[in-house]
Amino acid sequence: MRYRVFGNTIEAMSGLSSTVGYRPDGRPFMLSNALGDPVSGLNGAIAVLAALQGRATTGRGCCIEAAQLDGADAAFAAATPGHWPSAG
């Protein structure tokens, strides 16, 4: 399935928006730059480089799957402690 996502949505889902603060009406402030988009692009670029290195080493290609929310969760984990329950 394919879904369309936007950086601001990913920031909210990852918990980053809650670290910025809240308006008087209870809605969180949004960052001036949607960090979910460039973080996902960086993760995708690193995945492509790793795949190319793997192909050069083993001669076999691979399929790259990069979820925007997963990348944002990993990148923003230090800023959002306790947002996601720990596994195990």
Residue frames relative to the residue before (quaternion, step in Angstrom):
aa qw qx qy qz dx dy dz
M 1.0000 0.0000 0.0000 0.0000 0.00 0.00 0.00
R 0.2247 -0.7615 0.5938 0.1306 3.53 -1.12 0.67
Y 0.0712 -0.7850 0.6152 0.0137 3.51 -0.94 0.95
R 0.3419 -0.6949 0.5844 0.2423 3.55 -1.19 0.51
V 0.0020 -0.7875 0.6160 -0.0184 3.54 -0.90 0.93
F 0.2409 -0.7492 0.6020 0.1349 3.51 -1.28 0.46
G 0.6678 -0.5420 0.3426 0.3780 3.54 -1.16 0.64
N 0.6601 0.5104 -0.3221 0.4472 3.60 0.92 -0.82
T 0.6308 0.5224 -0.3329 0.4674 3.59 1.04 -0.72
I 0.6606 0.5012 -0.3070 0.4670 3.57 0.95 -0.86
E 0.6144 0.5367 -0.3529 0.4582 3.61 1.01 -0.71
A 0.6705 0.4883 -0.3027 0.4695 3.57 0.92 -0.85
M 0.6876 0.4883 -0.2911 0.4517 3.60 0.88 -0.91
S 0.6903 0.4710 -0.2854 0.4693 3.60 1.07 -0.65
G 0.5487 -0.6374 0.3882 0.3768 3.60 1.23 -0.23
L 0.4595 0.7053 -0.4441 0.3069 3.59 1.23 -0.12
S 0.6202 0.5668 -0.3495 0.4146 3.61 0.99 -0.76
S 0.6492 0.5382 -0.3241 0.4288 3.58 1.05 -0.69
T 0.6346 0.5409 -0.3385 0.4359 3.61 1.17 -0.39
V 0.6095 0.5783 -0.3432 0.4199 3.60 1.23 -0.40
G 0.5824 -0.5607 0.3814 0.4482 3.57 1.09 -0.67
Y 0.3941 -0.7282 0.5235 0.2007 3.53 -1.31 0.22
R 0.4799 -0.6289 0.5330 0.3003 3.53 -1.24 0.61
P 0.6739 -0.4931 0.3481 0.4261 3.61 -1.20 0.27
D 0.6858 0.4710 -0.2995 0.4670 3.62 1.09 -0.56
G 0.6356 -0.5821 0.3097 0.4016 3.61 1.26 0.17
R 0.5671 0.5789 -0.3999 0.4282 3.60 1.20 -0.19
P 0.4708 -0.6750 0.4748 0.3120 3.63 -1.00 0.70
F 0.5069 -0.5867 0.5235 0.3533 3.53 -1.23 0.51
M 0.3137 -0.7251 0.5769 0.2073 3.55 -1.16 0.61
L 0.5315 -0.6099 0.4765 0.3443 3.55 -1.14 0.57
S 0.5665 -0.6127 0.4248 0.3510 3.57 -1.13 0.56
N 0.7528 0.2461 -0.1532 0.5910 3.58 1.18 -0.52
A 0.3982 -0.7149 0.5189 0.2471 3.59 -0.78 0.97
L 0.2213 -0.8317 0.4982 0.1048 3.57 -0.06 1.29
G 0.5415 0.6382 -0.4069 0.3659 3.60 1.14 -0.41
D 0.6584 0.5309 -0.3121 0.4328 3.60 1.03 -0.73
P 0.7322 0.4009 -0.2833 0.4721 3.66 0.64 -0.91
V 0.5967 0.5516 -0.3712 0.4494 3.61 1.09 -0.58
S 0.6589 0.4987 -0.3052 0.4733 3.57 0.99 -0.82
G 0.6328 0.5263 -0.3267 0.4646 3.58 1.02 -0.76
L 0.6443 0.5123 -0.3149 0.4725 3.56 1.01 -0.81
N 0.6495 0.5062 -0.3192 0.4691 3.58 0.94 -0.84
G 0.6491 0.5166 -0.3155 0.4607 3.59 1.00 -0.79
A 0.6549 0.5115 -0.3102 0.4618 3.57 0.97 -0.86
I 0.6511 0.4986 -0.3155 0.4773 3.60 0.97 -0.80
A 0.6334 0.5255 -0.3324 0.4607 3.60 1.03 -0.75
V 0.6388 0.5124 -0.3255 0.4726 3.61 1.00 -0.78
L 0.6549 0.5042 -0.3164 0.4655 3.60 0.93 -0.84
A 0.6519 0.5013 -0.3169 0.4725 3.59 0.98 -0.80
A 0.6453 0.5145 -0.3190 0.4659 3.60 1.02 -0.78
L 0.6502 0.5054 -0.3183 0.4696 3.59 0.98 -0.78
Q 0.6404 0.5071 -0.3226 0.4781 3.57 1.01 -0.76
G 0.6454 0.5178 -0.3150 0.4649 3.57 0.99 -0.81
R 0.6522 0.5032 -0.3151 0.4713 3.58 1.00 -0.79
A 0.6509 0.5096 -0.3176 0.4646 3.58 1.01 -0.78
T 0.6901 0.4836 -0.2734 0.4639 3.56 1.08 -0.73
T 0.8163 0.2707 -0.1092 0.4984 3.57 0.80 -1.04
G 0.4318 -0.7008 0.4619 0.3303 3.59 1.18 -0.47
R 0.6520 0.4844 -0.3073 0.4957 3.59 1.29 0.03
G 0.3869 -0.7126 0.5401 0.2253 3.53 -1.06 0.78
C 0.1876 -0.7722 0.5918 0.1355 3.56 -1.27 0.01
C 0.4611 -0.6453 0.5337 0.2935 3.52 -1.32 0.26
I 0.2211 -0.7763 0.5792 0.1140 3.58 -0.88 0.96
E 0.0032 0.7707 -0.6367 0.0263 3.54 -0.91 0.97
A 0.0243 0.8141 -0.5758 0.0713 3.56 -0.54 1.16
A 0.1791 -0.7908 0.5803 0.0763 3.57 -0.47 1.22
Q 0.4996 -0.6884 0.4406 0.2871 3.56 -0.82 1.00
L 0.6740 0.4913 -0.3131 0.4542 3.61 0.90 -0.80
D 0.6309 0.5352 -0.3400 0.4472 3.61 0.98 -0.74
G 0.6629 0.4976 -0.3019 0.4710 3.56 0.98 -0.82
A 0.6572 0.4993 -0.3105 0.4716 3.57 1.00 -0.79
D 0.6233 0.5384 -0.3469 0.4488 3.59 0.98 -0.76
A 0.6748 0.4848 -0.2956 0.4715 3.57 0.92 -0.89
A 0.6946 0.4892 -0.2846 0.4442 3.58 0.91 -0.88
F 0.7706 0.3634 -0.1795 0.4917 3.58 0.98 -0.84
A 0.3529 0.7783 -0.4734 0.2136 3.61 1.23 0.05
A 0.6667 0.5009 -0.3187 0.4506 3.60 0.94 -0.75
A 0.6829 0.4837 -0.2820 0.4692 3.60 1.13 -0.64
T 0.7679 0.3090 -0.1520 0.5401 3.58 1.21 -0.47
P 0.0395 0.8273 -0.5597 0.0266 3.64 0.62 0.98
G 0.8134 0.2572 -0.2006 0.4817 3.55 -0.98 0.85
H 0.4636 0.6831 -0.4606 0.3261 3.60 1.22 -0.01
W 0.7698 0.2128 -0.1191 0.5898 3.57 0.94 -0.88
P 0.4635 -0.6664 0.4895 0.3184 3.62 -0.89 0.79
S 0.4966 -0.6612 0.4666 0.3136 3.55 -1.00 0.77
A 0.4738 -0.6715 0.4978 0.2772 3.52 -1.09 0.77
G 0.7769 0.3352 -0.2569 0.4670 3.53 -1.11 0.68
